[in-house]
Amino acid sequence: MQDKDLNLVTLATLFVDEDKARAFLEAKRWPHGPVCPFCQSTAVYTLTPKAGSTKPVRAGVYKCKACRKQFTVRIGTIFEDSHIPLSKWLMAIHLMTSSKKGISSHQLARELGITIKSAWFLSHRVREAMREAPMADLLCGTVEVDETYVGGNPRASRGKPTKTGRGTDKQPVVVLMSRDGWVRSMPIPRVDGATLKQAIREYVDSSATIMTDELRSYQGIGREFAGGHFTVTHNHGEFVRRVNDGTDFVSTSTAESYAALLKRGHYGISHHFSKKHLSRYCDEFSFRWNYRKVSDGERMVAAIQGVEGKRLMYGELHRTV
């Protein structure tokens, strides 16, 4: 079966059969056969239980002929040392990659039949798998940049109006989106020229054209990019402006649509994004956006292929700042 044909119906047997779930993960992690996670040798063999053994080896255990170590498909991945069955892991990955606005830990706990604490830890490990590797290629072409603020509405203090925009206590997030490519989003400490321009320099190729709103913090960035810097003035009701004799347009609507989706995931699904872990939620939404043009099955397999070398410990989540 091709990856594009994977959906809730075709995956159903994997959700109830641990052996099939393990075989599926092995096929996706090792498409050319098992590889030792310790020394990368392909000279491995399957351990089989001996007749009459009082401690028979469990299914799915391999041994490397080179380093003589035993391993399973879980070793060296987000699944390592997890007591949750692989069949439930697969269901969680499918739910998180196919739900456009995400799925809450409480919902995962109900669907998988596990505790909320386990579901929370599991979901963060799946987000770790969704985290993109350092970009081999920078964002090119027309790149829209926009900043947004993520968080709940603060309560008014004694009838005083709450601050909005740059005066809010919400966490600022910058969105950098190539119209013809991928998106990068991340929380930033503050919305000022130095921070925003540094993010653009880090993720955008110098050949690109930068498009932003009229925020003064972006002024001067166009001198560093071959395509220059174009703006739209939202304060004057301008959201799209034609340029280059009408062959192109200036807008930040695509970046804004991504930011709106991130906020819908916050307001309508999770109801709360911890500032400590906001970068992980940004990774999750960026992953789904970047794979939005493929099927749910292909998106799920892409997440599975990202589990390699991304083990995440529970204590590490609590130490994250």
C-alpha positions as a printed NumPy array, in Angstrom:
array([[  0.   ,   0.   ,   0.   ],
       [  1.296,   3.443,  -0.921],
       [  1.738,   6.141,   1.714],
       [ -0.897,   8.349,   0.086],
       [ -3.521,   5.637,   0.677],
       [ -2.977,   5.538,   4.448],
       [ -5.976,   6.816,   6.366],
       [ -8.063,   5.927,   9.413],
       [ -9.618,   2.936,   7.65 ],
       [ -6.467,   1.449,   6.126],
       [ -4.497,   2.008,   9.329],
       [ -7.166,   0.475,  11.581],
       [ -5.498,  -2.947,  11.743],
       [ -2.241,  -1.35 ,  12.938],
       [ -4.052,   0.311,  15.835],
       [ -5.109,  -3.052,  17.307],
       [ -2.203,  -5.342,  16.361],
       [  1.158,  -4.636,  17.99 ],
       [  3.093,  -6.939,  15.648],
       [  1.701,  -5.222,  12.554],
       [  2.382,  -1.794,  14.082],
       [  5.993,  -2.761,  14.777],
       [  6.455,  -4.146,  11.257],
       [  5.02 ,  -0.924,   9.807],
       [  7.427,   1.25 ,  11.811],
       [ 10.372,  -0.943,  10.851],
       [  9.474,  -0.598,   7.175],
       [  9.285,   3.198,   7.433],
       [ 12.382,   3.637,   9.599],
       [ 14.469,   1.021,   7.779],
       [ 13.178,   0.846,   4.174],
       [ 16.285,  -1.119,   3.128],
       [ 16.422,  -3.425,   6.141],
       [ 17.315,  -3.053,   9.83 ],
       [ 20.272,  -0.831,  10.739],
       [ 22.057,  -0.944,  14.101],
       [ 21.378,   2.378,  15.887],
       [ 24.659,   2.063,  17.793],
       [ 27.218,   1.516,  15.004],
       [ 25.079,   1.918,  11.83 ],
       [ 25.954,  -1.595,  10.65 ],
       [ 23.504,  -3.471,   8.438],
       [ 24.951,  -6.83 ,   9.51 ],
       [ 22.166,  -7.659,  11.932],
       [ 19.959, -10.654,  12.597],
       [ 16.691, -11.367,  14.364],
       [ 16.777, -13.018,  17.765],
       [ 14.339, -15.906,  18.046],
       [ 13.229, -17.63 ,  21.258],
       [ 14.779, -20.993,  22.006],
       [ 12.522, -23.956,  22.587],
       [ 11.855, -24.482,  26.275],
       [ 13.412, -21.173,  27.34 ],
       [ 12.089, -19.79 ,  30.585],
       [ 12.889, -16.233,  29.444],
       [ 12.086, -16.184,  25.718],
       [ 13.243, -13.127,  23.771],
       [ 10.413, -10.786,  22.897],
       [  9.36 , -10.162,  19.313],
       [ 11.153,  -7.488,  17.31 ],
       [ 14.6  ,  -7.78 ,  18.929],
       [ 17.661,  -7.653,  16.669],
       [ 21.354,  -8.185,  17.366],
       [ 24.251,  -6.527,  15.579],
       [ 27.077,  -8.761,  14.364],
       [ 29.526,  -5.847,  14.489],
       [ 29.031,  -4.36 ,  17.98 ],
       [ 27.099,  -7.332,  19.429],
       [ 24.42 ,  -5.077,  20.916],
       [ 20.712,  -5.833,  20.918],
       [ 18.141,  -3.31 ,  19.746],
       [ 14.576,  -2.793,  18.572],
       [ 12.912,  -0.245,  16.315],
       [ 12.329,   1.946,  19.372],
       [ 16.014,   2.495,  20.188],
       [ 17.38 ,   5.925,  19.282],
       [ 13.942,   7.423,  18.633],
       [ 11.152,   9.24 ,  20.46 ],
       [  9.708,   5.781,  21.295],
       [ 12.683,   4.64 ,  23.384],
       [ 11.889,   3.492,  26.938],
       [  8.199,   4.199,  26.406],
       [  5.737,   1.696,  27.891],
       [  3.022,   2.848,  25.502],
       [  2.387,   0.241,  22.757],
       [  3.595,   1.149,  19.268],
       [  0.041,   0.703,  18.002],
       [ -1.048,   3.625,  20.213],
       [  1.967,   5.662,  19.119],
       [  0.887,   5.23 ,  15.5  ],
       [ -2.645,   6.344,  16.307],
       [ -1.303,   9.429,  18.091],
       [  0.962,  10.358,  15.178],
       [ -1.923,   9.935,  12.743],
       [ -4.227,  12.12 ,  14.852],
       [ -1.615,  14.859,  15.319],
       [ -0.575,  14.991,  11.657],
       [ -4.089,  14.816,  10.179],
       [ -5.797,  17.315,  12.51 ],
       [ -5.425,  20.717,  10.87 ],
       [ -5.647,  22.64 ,  14.138],
       [ -3.995,  19.992,  16.279],
       [ -5.418,  17.8  ,  19.016],
       [ -5.297,  18.393,  22.767],
       [ -3.597,  16.135,  25.301],
       [ -6.984,  15.516,  26.955],
       [ -8.439,  14.333,  23.653],
       [ -5.409,  12.113,  22.983],
       [ -5.751,  10.579,  26.445],
       [ -9.393,   9.693,  25.767],
       [ -8.706,   8.322,  22.28 ],
       [ -5.697,   6.223,  23.33 ],
       [ -6.916,   5.115,  26.745],
       [ -3.895,   6.517,  28.597],
       [ -3.422,   9.107,  31.322],
       [ -3.37 ,  12.826,  30.564],
       [  0.213,  13.006,  31.836],
       [  1.267,  10.261,  29.398],
       [ -0.634,  11.925,  26.55 ],
       [  1.045,  15.272,  27.257],
       [  4.512,  13.702,  27.232],
       [  3.695,  11.644,  24.136],
       [  2.419,  14.664,  22.202],
       [  5.579,  16.659,  22.936],
       [  7.705,  13.774,  21.709],
       [  5.711,  13.689,  18.478],
       [  6.27 ,  17.448,  18.153],
       [  9.977,  16.739,  18.578],
       [  9.737,  14.417,  15.564],
       [  7.969,  17.187,  13.652],
       [ 10.788,  19.621,  14.399],
       [ 12.531,  20.406,  11.127],
       [ 16.268,  19.941,  10.818],
       [ 18.371,  23.079,  10.22 ],
       [ 17.422,  24.438,   6.827],
       [ 19.581,  23.177,   3.993],
       [ 18.117,  25.911,   1.797],
       [ 17.004,  29.328,   2.982],
       [ 13.576,  30.736,   2.126],
       [ 13.665,  32.124,  -1.399],
       [ 11.477,  34.054,  -3.824],
       [  8.819,  36.256,  -2.281],
       [  8.989,  35.937,   1.506],
       [  6.226,  37.344,   3.683],
       [  7.157,  38.268,   7.246],
       [  4.646,  39.026,   9.96 ],
       [  4.578,  39.101,  13.727],
       [  1.683,  37.985,  15.887],
       [  0.916,  37.513,  19.57 ],
       [ -0.173,  34.19 ,  21.06 ],
       [ -1.892,  33.833,  24.409],
       [ -5.181,  34.26 ,  26.213],
       [ -6.885,  37.597,  26.629],
       [ -5.762,  39.095,  29.963],
       [ -8.468,  40.125,  32.385],
       [ -9.092,  43.85 ,  32.652],
       [ -7.834,  45.315,  35.913],
       [-10.492,  47.362,  37.729],
       [-12.198,  48.352,  34.549],
       [ -9.012,  49.508,  32.828],
       [ -8.695,  48.484,  29.154],
       [ -6.152,  45.769,  28.415],
       [ -3.19 ,  46.522,  26.2  ],
       [ -3.096,  45.176,  22.646],
       [ -0.462,  44.883,  19.947],
       [  3.098,  45.572,  21.085],
       [  1.823,  46.534,  24.53 ],
       [  0.288,  43.15 ,  25.296],
       [  1.663,  40.562,  27.71 ],
       [  1.128,  37.815,  25.129],
       [  4.101,  35.978,  23.63 ],
       [  5.255,  37.412,  20.278],
       [  5.811,  34.981,  17.397],
       [  7.445,  35.803,  14.067],
       [  6.274,  34.08 ,  10.879],
       [  8.494,  33.883,   7.794],
       [  6.798,  32.323,   4.789],
       [  7.939,  31.758,   1.232],
       [  4.956,  31.905,  -1.083],
       [  6.425,  29.077,  -3.146],
       [  7.988,  27.126,  -0.282],
       [  7.954,  26.496,   3.429],
       [  7.17 ,  28.438,   6.553],
       [  9.252,  29.056,   9.646],
       [  7.665,  30.329,  12.854],
       [  9.164,  30.803,  16.283],
       [  8.621,  32.782,  19.493],
       [ 10.822,  35.834,  19.87 ],
       [ 11.761,  37.726,  23.043],
       [ 10.596,  41.117,  21.781],
       [  9.246,  42.854,  18.693],
       [ 11.962,  45.286,  17.709],
       [ 14.124,  45.966,  14.677],
       [ 17.161,  44.01 ,  15.866],
       [ 15.176,  40.849,  16.67 ],
       [ 12.997,  40.831,  13.543],
       [ 15.841,  41.645,  11.163],
       [ 18.053,  38.966,  12.696],
       [ 15.325,  36.364,  12.131],
       [ 15.014,  37.438,   8.5  ],
       [ 18.777,  37.282,   7.95 ],
       [ 18.94 ,  33.813,   9.497],
       [ 16.161,  32.166,   7.501],
       [ 15.852,  34.119,   4.229],
       [ 18.179,  33.95 ,   1.214],
       [ 19.752,  37.244,   0.143],
       [ 18.158,  36.898,  -3.314],
       [ 14.626,  37.067,  -1.887],
       [ 12.027,  39.832,  -1.91 ],
       [ 10.779,  40.783,   1.554],
       [  7.15 ,  41.786,   2.151],
       [  5.872,  43.088,   5.492],
       [  3.328,  45.447,   6.958],
       [  4.182,  49.042,   7.812],
       [  5.836,  48.304,  11.189],
       [  8.828,  50.647,  11.502],
       [ 11.015,  47.861,  12.907],
       [ 11.395,  46.423,   9.393],
       [ 12.726,  49.636,   7.87 ],
       [ 16.1  ,  49.28 ,   6.189],
       [ 15.991,  45.489,   5.726],
       [ 15.47 ,  45.876,   1.966],
       [ 19.074,  47.013,   1.475],
       [ 20.252,  43.516,   2.413],
       [ 18.116,  41.62 ,  -0.119],
       [ 18.288,  41.686,  -3.903],
       [ 14.514,  41.822,  -4.316],
       [ 14.131,  44.735,  -1.953],
       [ 11.494,  45.364,   0.699],
       [  7.821,  46.145,   0.005],
       [  5.137,  47.025,   2.53 ],
       [  1.373,  47.286,   2.819],
       [ -0.211,  49.857,   5.116],
       [ -2.823,  48.061,   7.192],
       [ -3.61 ,  51.212,   9.164],
       [ -4.942,  52.764,   5.944],
       [ -6.996,  49.699,   5.019],
       [ -4.452,  48.479,   2.452],
       [ -3.995,  44.708,   2.414],
       [ -2.993,  44.039,  -1.22 ],
       [ -1.116,  46.301,  -3.61 ],
       [ -0.168,  45.537,  -7.199],
       [  3.427,  46.155,  -8.309],
       [  5.619,  45.477, -11.362],
       [  2.925,  46.587, -13.828],
       [  0.372,  44.392, -12.091],
       [  2.335,  41.143, -12.508],
       [  2.972,  40.819,  -8.774],
       [  1.326,  41.93 ,  -5.562],
       [  2.452,  43.091,  -2.14 ],
       [  0.667,  41.36 ,   0.731],
       [  1.262,  39.52 ,   3.991],
       [ -2.034,  37.62 ,   3.808],
       [ -0.428,  34.183,   3.485],
       [  1.674,  34.664,   6.605],
       [ -1.377,  36.058,   8.386],
       [ -3.435,  32.998,   7.433],
       [ -0.808,  30.759,   9.029],
       [ -0.81 ,  32.913,  12.169],
       [ -4.608,  32.698,  12.293],
       [ -4.405,  28.888,  12.111],
       [ -1.89 ,  28.824,  14.968],
       [ -4.204,  30.969,  17.075],
       [ -7.22 ,  28.777,  16.256],
       [ -5.25 ,  25.818,  17.55 ],
       [ -4.616,  27.78 ,  20.722],
       [ -8.116,  29.152,  21.288],
       [-10.218,  26.261,  20.036],
       [ -8.188,  23.102,  20.687],
       [ -5.505,  23.393,  23.352],
       [ -6.908,  26.521,  25.067],
       [ -3.432,  27.16 ,  26.453],
       [  0.092,  27.203,  24.992],
       [  2.764,  27.388,  27.665],
       [  5.359,  30.042,  26.863],
       [  7.972,  27.487,  27.884],
       [  6.875,  25.094,  25.115],
       [  5.471,  27.521,  22.533],
       [  8.358,  26.792,  20.161],
       [  7.249,  23.136,  20.039],
       [  3.71 ,  24.138,  19.078],
       [  5.169,  26.386,  16.369],
       [  7.169,  23.396,  15.081],
       [  3.987,  21.304,  14.98 ],
       [  1.946,  23.867,  13.037],
       [  4.86 ,  24.634,  10.699],
       [  5.26 ,  20.922,   9.958],
       [  1.609,  20.476,   9.022],
       [  1.674,  23.642,   6.91 ],
       [  4.835,  22.564,   5.063],
       [  3.247,  19.194,   4.24 ],
       [ -0.218,  20.58 ,   3.562],
       [ -0.156,  19.587,  -0.136],
       [  0.338,  15.865,   0.507],
       [ -2.119,  13.303,   1.851],
       [ -2.634,  12.615,   5.556],
       [ -0.816,   9.307,   5.125],
       [  2.232,  10.89 ,   3.503],
       [  2.305,  13.548,   6.226],
       [  2.176,  10.82 ,   8.89 ],
       [  5.076,   8.936,   7.281],
       [  7.096,  12.173,   7.093],
       [  6.664,  12.571,  10.862],
       [  7.677,   8.943,  11.455],
       [ 10.825,   9.471,   9.406],
       [ 11.672,  12.375,  11.712],
       [ 11.817,  10.251,  14.89 ],
       [ 15.452,   9.26 ,  14.329],
       [ 17.876,  10.606,  16.925],
       [ 15.251,  12.739,  18.675],
       [ 14.834,  11.083,  22.023],
       [ 13.172,  13.442,  24.509],
       [ 13.249,  12.858,  28.271],
       [ 10.43 ,  13.889,  30.609],
       [ 12.84 ,  15.822,  32.831],
       [ 14.166,  17.685,  29.821],
       [ 10.704,  19.081,  29.1  ],
       [ 10.527,  20.529,  32.603],
       [ 14.03 ,  21.982,  32.343],
       [ 13.236,  23.714,  29.049],
       [ 13.254,  27.513,  29.367]])
